[in-house]
């Protein structure tokens, strides 16, 4: 599985509308056959920072994502809304989904 986390620093004037601006890109990515998840969060400490947590089943799915038309269109949409180049952590990891946290069992 390809596990990816990306931090986006959004210009203050676009911080509240950023999710709407990326909605088409998000929906298209979530519809990809190899996409496992594609989830946005907004920082509680910095309202201009968005974090994207995404995963793809394998090399083929990850490659198809970055080669897709909606990927290029999504980047073009985001580019003028951002303060700086996004920061990314991208790794291949074992597994196919989320595991339970062993240190904090509920129920």
Secondary structure per residue as TSV (DSSP state, phi and psi in degrees):
chain	resnum	aa	ss	phi	psi
A	1	X	-	360.0	139.9
A	2	X	E	-94.9	119.9
A	3	X	E	-111.6	125.6
A	4	X	E	-133.2	135.7
A	5	X	E	-128.1	128.3
A	6	X	E	-128.3	133.2
A	7	X	E	-104.7	128.3
A	8	X	E	-114.9	125.4
A	9	X	E	-98.6	108.7
A	10	X	B	-94.2	143.2
A	11	X	-	-59.5	138.8
A	12	X	G	-51.8	-37.6
A	13	X	G	-70.6	-12.6
A	14	X	G	-112.0	0.9
A	15	X	T	-59.6	-40.7
A	16	X	T	-78.1	-24.0
A	17	X	T	-103.1	0.7
A	18	X	H	-56.4	-44.5
A	19	X	H	-59.4	-38.9
A	20	X	H	-65.8	-38.7
A	21	X	H	-66.3	-29.4
A	22	X	T	-101.0	4.8
A	23	X	H	-61.2	-42.5
A	24	X	H	-65.9	-44.2
A	25	X	H	-60.2	-44.7
A	26	X	H	-61.3	-49.3
A	27	X	H	-61.6	-42.6
A	28	X	H	-65.3	-39.8
A	29	X	H	-68.1	-43.6
A	30	X	H	-62.0	-24.6
A	31	X	T	-83.4	-9.0
A	32	X	S	-64.3	138.5
A	33	X	T	-56.7	-36.5
A	34	X	T	-94.8	4.5
A	35	X	E	-78.6	127.7
A	36	X	E	-92.3	-40.0
A	37	X	E	-164.7	159.6
A	38	X	E	-154.1	89.3
A	39	X	E	-120.9	126.1
A	40	X	E	-94.5	144.1
A	41	X	E	-136.4	154.0
A	42	X	E	-112.8	134.8
A	43	X	-	-61.4	137.9
A	44	X	S	-83.6	-12.7
A	45	X	S	-96.8	-28.3
A	46	X	-	-137.6	101.8
A	47	X	T	-66.6	-5.3
A	48	X	T	-97.8	2.8
A	49	X	E	-107.5	126.5
A	50	X	E	-115.0	143.3
A	51	X	E	-120.7	129.6
A	52	X	E	-108.6	124.0
A	53	X	E	-111.7	120.2
A	54	X	E	-138.4	157.0
A	55	X	E	-148.6	147.4
A	56	X	E	-129.7	145.8
A	57	X	S	-60.7	-37.7
A	58	X	S	-161.9	-176.8
A	59	X	H	-58.4	-41.6
A	60	X	H	-62.4	-43.3
A	61	X	H	-66.9	-41.9
A	62	X	H	-64.9	-41.4
A	63	X	H	-66.0	-40.5
A	64	X	H	-62.7	-37.6
A	65	X	H	-61.4	-53.4
A	66	X	H	-72.8	-13.7
A	67	X	H	-95.0	-4.0
A	68	X	S	-76.3	155.2
A	69	X	H	-63.7	-39.2
A	70	X	H	-69.8	-25.6
A	71	X	H	-65.5	-50.1
A	72	X	H	-60.9	-42.7
A	73	X	H	-65.2	-38.5
A	74	X	H	-62.9	-42.7
A	75	X	H	-63.6	-41.6
A	76	X	H	-62.5	-37.2
A	77	X	H	-67.6	-42.2
A	78	X	H	-75.1	-35.0
A	79	X	H	-46.9	-50.9
A	80	X	T	-74.0	-8.3
A	81	X	T	-92.9	-8.6
A	82	X	B	-103.2	149.0
A	83	X	S	-80.8	-38.2
A	84	X	S	-148.6	170.6
A	85	X	-	-61.8	131.0
A	86	X	-	-60.6	153.4
A	87	X	E	-101.7	138.4
A	88	X	E	-135.0	145.4
A	89	X	E	-121.9	122.2
A	90	X	E	-133.6	118.7
A	91	X	E	-140.1	149.5
A	92	X	E	-87.2	129.1
A	93	X	-	-132.2	156.9
A	94	X	S	-71.8	151.0
A	95	X	-	110.7	173.2
A	96	X	S	-134.5	11.1
A	97	X	S	178.2	-167.8
A	98	X	-	-79.4	139.6
A	99	X	-	-105.1	160.5
A	100	X	-	-72.9	146.0
A	101	X	-	-76.3	118.2
A	102	X	T	-68.9	-29.4
A	103	X	T	-80.0	-12.8
A	104	X	S	-138.8	78.9
A	105	X	-	-85.6	135.1
A	106	X	-	-115.5	129.8
A	107	X	-	79.1	360.0
